[in-house]
């Protein structure tokens, strides 16, 4: 393959990554804190366990994507790569060759731009499909797997035209309002808000959202909710970072400051390969506020009066925020 034949260009005597390369590597460390490993100053490994691939070895098979960054990457040269399997016999060679072609096509579609994140998602998707147990499709001790390319998402069109007709779910199908999309350095943000009065409805909204392939494919789906239980006169609230550190608690703070009640808001972020720093929180708040205002969930006279009657000291807050996340 042409990429395997591409030699690393001359390296700096200082043996240091460029600022763009260092930023991309830092992002990969945040996205894959367990899977991403540094091998040399310009060489890295992304490793995934093949959990459900049938084998007879003492150790679990793993798939590794080993990448090398030349001094010309990403502007004028691709990263070098190697796909390695700890036990090659567990996966047919044609599947690995197909994965390599997909990586090369991703680079060709993004010449001059960072591709490590796209490569990582492609390999992760490949592994997830292999890890789906299928007892009815076995041949010579191997899973007969057909690997499809990662779904393409037209963020400009599909996100703004999501079908809001939801399937009937338990306890009921709940209307969900979607904000407009904010794009910054290829990252995209969109909020989704719905009225809820109990935990069952909170779970139902999340399930309905994740039924959409576009939303399920988001890098993060940060969420927060608040609803009032009149029987116990308690405000139930919670938040989840979904890997975007501190984003869930900030979203919950927005609900409090806007006097939003009986609502869940979910903000989807599709990572674009560039770190946004604190700007990401600004975008998360902006799309969330838009969805809350458009849905009539915040800053109304009735919500202010109802909120003033409630004892904030009796809030039930079981934060599930996660520690890891990119910046």
N, C-alpha and C positions, 0 to 999 in steps of 0.2 A: 504494500500500500504506500501511496506517495508520502503520507505523513510519517510512517515508520522509517522511510528512507531519508527524511529531512534531518540533517545534522544540526546540532546546536551551533549557533553563531558564536563568534568570539565573545568571551565574557570579560566584564570589567575586572581589572586587577584587584579592585576592592572586594570583589565577590559579594556585591550587595544588590538586592532587588531594586528596581526603579520604584518611584513613589506609587505609580499606578499598579504595579505588580504587588507591592506590599499591601496596598489597600484591598486588592482582590483576594490575596491570601488570607488577610484578616477576616474578610467576609466569609470565606469558606470555613475558617476555624469556628466562626460563630454559628454558621448553619449546620455544620457537621462536627460538633465538639468531640465526639467519640470516634468517628470514622476517619477524620482527616488527620494525617500524620506527616511530619516533616522528616524527610530522609536525608537530604543535603540542603545546602543553602538555597538552591534553585530547583530542587526536586522534591515532589510530594506524592503521597499515596492516599487514595480514597478507598476504603475497604468495607465490604458488606458481607454479612453472613448469609449463606444459602441454607436457610433453616429447613425447608421442606423438600429439597432435592434428595431423592433416594440415593443412598450410598452405603458402603460397608466398611468405612474407615473409622478409626478410633477418634479422630478429630473432625469437627464440623467443617465442611468445605467453605471457602471464602472466595469472593471475586474481588480483585484489586484493579483499580485504575491508577497507573503510575504516570505522572506528568512531569515534564521538564520545561522550564521557562528560559528561553533564550533572551539575549539582550534586545532583540528586535520584536519581541512579543509585547503587546498585541498589534502594534502598528503595521509591521512589515513581515512578520513571521508567525507561523502557528506554534502552539506548544507541541512538543513531542509527547507521544503517549505509548503506553504498553498495557494490554489487558492480560492479567494473569489469574489463573485459577489454581488453588492449592492442590486440587485433585482433578486434573484435566478430563478424566474419563466420565465425570458426572454430567457434563454438558456437551452437547454436540458442537463440533467446531464451526459448523455453518451458523449457529446462533451467535457465537462470539464474533465471527467475521461480519455478520449482519450488524451487530452492535458497533463494531469499528467503523463501518460505512456510515452509520447514523451520526457518529461523532464527527467524522470528516465533513459530512454534509452540513452539520450545524456550524462548523467553522466557516465553510464556504458561504453560508448564508449570512455570516456576521463578520466578514473580513475586516480587520482593523479594530474590532471591538473585543472586550473580554468575553471568554467563552467557558471559563472553568465552571461557573454556576450552571450553565446550560448542559455542559457535559455531565456534571454531577447529577442533575435531575434525570438525564437520560439513562445513566447507569442505575440510578435508584429505581426508576420505573421498570427497567429490565429485570432487576432483582426481585421487585415486588411481584411481578408476573410469574417469575420462576417459583416464588415462595408460596403461591396459591396451591394448596394440596389438591390433587386430582387423582383419585385412586382408579378411575376408569380409563385413564390414558397413560399406560405404562408400556414401554417397549425395551426389551433387553436391559432392564434395570434403570432406564432413563425416563424422565418425564418428557413426553412429546409435546413441546411447547411451541406455539406460534407467537412470535414477538412482533407486536405492532409498534410503529413509531409513536412517540409521545404526542398526545392530542395537541393540535395547534389551536391557539386561542387568539382570536382577533379582538384585542382588548377595546379597540375604538368602537367596534360595532356591537359585539355580542353582549358586553356588559351593560350597555345602555338599552338593549332591547331584550332583556331577560324575560322569559315567559313567566308571568306572575300567577298563572293558574296552577295551584298546588294540588297534589294528590290528597285524598282523604286520609288523615292520620289520627292517631289517638293523642289527646282526647277529641280534637277537631282540627280542621284545616284553618290556619290562621293567616289573615292577610298580612303581607310584609311589604314595606315601602323601601325602595332603593334610592340612594342619593346619586348625584352625578359622579363622574370619575375624575379624580385629580391625578395628573401625571407629572412626575418630577424625576429627571435623569433615568428614565425608563421604568422606574417603579410606579405602580398604580395603586390608588386607594379608592375604595368604595364602601359606604356604610349601608347597613340594612337594619331597619327598626320595625318592631311589632309590639302590639299591646299584649301584656300577659298579667295574670292574676295569681298564678301558682307555679310550682316547680314543674309540673307536668306540661304546662304550656311553654315554659322556657325550653324544656327538652324538645318539644315538638317543633318549635321554631328553628332550633339548631339543626334538627334532622331534615326539615324542609329545605333549609339553605344548602346543606351538604348534599342534597339530592341533585343539585346543579353541578355539572362537571366543572364549570368555570370557577365556581366558588370553592369546591373541594380541592381544586388544583392550586389555590392561593398559598403563598408561602406562610402567611399567618392569617388566622381568623380570630382577632382579638374581640373579646366580648365582656359585657357588663350588664347587670340587670338590677332593678329595684321594683318591689311590689309590696303593697300593704295588706296585711292579714287583719281584717276587722275583728274576727273572733278573739284573737289574742292581743290586738292592738300592738302589733310588732311589724316593723319594716324588715322584710327579707331582702338582702342584697348580696351580691357576689361578683367576682370578676375573674378573668382568665387571660393571661398574657399570650398563650399559645406560642411561646418562644420569642415574642417581641418584648424584651425585658422592660418592665415598669409600665407598659402600655395599658394593661388591664386596670391597674389602680388609677391611672390618669383618666381613663374612660369613666370609671365609677365616680371619680371626683367631679367630672363634667355633669353627670346625672344629678349629683347633689346640688351643684352650683346653679343649675338651670331648673331646679325644683321638678325634675322629671320623675314621674311615678308610674307604676304599673306598666313598665316597658322593658324590653331587652334591645340592646343595640349591639350589632356585630360589625366590626370594620375589617374588611378583607384587604390584605396587602399582597400584591404580586411583585416580588423583588426583581429589580432590573439590572442587578450586577454592580451597582455603585452604592457606597455608603452615603446616607443622607444626614447622619448626625441628628441633632435635635429637631431638624426640619420634619422628620418623620412624625413626631408627636404633634406638630402643628397641623400636618395634613390629616392625621387621624382625628384630631379634635374638630377640624373644619368640616369634614364629610359627616361626622357623627352629629354635629350640631345642625347641619342642613337636614339630615333625616329626621331628627327630633322635632325641629320646627315645622317641616313640611307635614309630618304626621300629627301635629298638634299635641305632642307629648310633653312639651316644656313651656315654662314661662307664661302659663295662662292663669287667670285670676282664680279659677276653681282649684287648680293644683296648688297655688300659693296658700289658699285658705285651708285646704285639706292638710297640707304639709305643716301648717302652723299648729294644728290640733294634735299632731303626733309627737310622741316622745322619742326624739332621736337617740336617747340613751338606751332604748330598748331594741335597737337595731340588731338583727341577726346577720353577722358578717363572717362568712367562712371563706376567706380569700384563698384561691387556688393558683395564684400567680406563680409562674415558673421562672427559674433563675436564668436560664440561658437565653441568648438572643443577640442579633447583630445590632450594630449601632448605625 
